Amino acid sequence: MKTSKKITKEEITKEIEIAFSGKPTQKEIKKIKKSAMSKNIKLGELRKRFCKKCLSFFTSDNSETRVKKGIKIIKCKNCGYVNRWGVKTKTLI
């Protein structure tokens, strides 16, 4: 008979920090995303570091980044998906 181990939010957040300290694989990102959704943990800025579609970690080799009219555009070279994020601009007075 299998014994199920309950994982707390703190343990999952530690796993997320450890995984994103290096270069996670697609399987690791999928596991992190699934466990974060199960405990309702927000990834915040970390969700901008991987592709929404194929879950590959963005590097300079597999992504193309542009900023246009206050929008950061990241194109994944693996699957071709285009991620768009708003950029907060600071105004100098």
C-alpha positions as CSV (number, residue, x, y, z in Angstrom):
1,M,0.0,0.0,0.0
2,K,1.3,3.4,-0.9
3,T,1.8,6.1,1.7
4,S,1.2,9.6,0.5
5,K,3.5,12.3,1.8
6,K,1.9,15.7,2.2
7,I,4.1,18.5,1.1
8,T,3.7,22.0,2.7
9,K,3.8,25.3,1.0
10,E,7.2,26.1,2.6
11,E,8.7,23.0,1.1
12,I,7.3,23.7,-2.3
13,T,8.6,27.3,-2.2
14,K,12.1,26.0,-1.3
15,E,12.0,23.5,-4.2
16,I,11.0,26.4,-6.5
17,E,13.9,28.6,-5.3
18,I,16.4,25.7,-5.7
19,A,15.2,24.8,-9.2
20,F,15.3,28.4,-10.5
21,S,18.8,29.0,-9.0
22,G,20.2,27.0,-11.8
23,K,18.9,26.1,-15.3
24,P,15.8,23.9,-14.9
25,T,14.7,21.4,-17.5
26,Q,11.2,21.3,-19.1
27,K,10.3,18.4,-16.8
28,E,11.4,20.3,-13.7
29,I,9.4,23.4,-14.8
30,K,6.3,21.2,-15.4
31,K,6.7,19.7,-11.9
32,I,7.2,23.1,-10.2
33,K,4.2,24.6,-12.0
34,K,2.0,21.7,-11.1
35,S,3.0,21.7,-7.4
36,A,2.7,25.5,-7.2
37,M,-0.8,25.4,-8.7
38,S,-1.9,22.6,-6.3
39,K,-1.0,24.8,-3.2
40,N,-2.0,28.1,-4.8
41,I,1.5,29.5,-4.8
42,K,2.1,32.4,-7.2
43,L,5.3,32.2,-9.2
44,G,5.4,36.0,-9.8
45,E,8.4,37.1,-11.8
46,L,9.6,33.5,-12.2
47,R,6.8,32.8,-14.7
48,K,8.5,35.2,-17.1
49,R,11.6,33.0,-17.2
50,F,10.1,30.1,-19.2
51,C,7.8,29.6,-22.2
52,K,4.1,29.3,-21.5
53,K,3.6,26.7,-24.3
54,C,6.6,24.4,-24.3
55,L,7.9,25.2,-20.7
56,S,11.5,25.6,-21.9
57,F,13.7,27.9,-19.8
58,F,14.7,31.1,-21.6
59,T,18.3,31.6,-22.4
60,S,20.0,33.8,-25.0
61,D,20.3,30.7,-27.2
62,N,16.7,29.7,-27.4
63,S,14.8,33.0,-27.2
64,E,14.7,36.4,-28.8
65,T,13.9,39.5,-26.7
66,R,12.6,42.9,-27.8
67,V,11.1,45.9,-26.1
68,K,8.5,47.9,-28.1
69,K,6.2,50.6,-26.8
70,G,6.3,49.5,-23.2
71,I,5.9,45.8,-24.0
72,K,8.6,43.2,-23.6
73,I,8.3,40.6,-26.3
74,I,10.0,37.2,-25.9
75,K,9.9,34.8,-28.8
76,C,10.7,31.2,-28.1
77,K,12.9,29.6,-30.7
78,N,11.9,26.1,-29.7
79,C,8.1,26.3,-30.4
80,G,7.7,29.8,-31.9
81,Y,5.3,31.1,-29.2
82,V,5.4,34.8,-28.5
83,N,5.3,35.9,-24.8
84,R,4.3,39.5,-24.2
85,W,4.8,41.3,-20.8
86,G,4.1,44.9,-19.9
87,V,7.1,46.9,-18.8
88,K,6.8,49.4,-16.0
89,T,8.5,52.6,-17.0
90,K,9.9,55.2,-14.6
91,T,9.3,58.8,-15.3
92,L,11.9,61.3,-14.3
93,I,10.8,64.7,-13.1
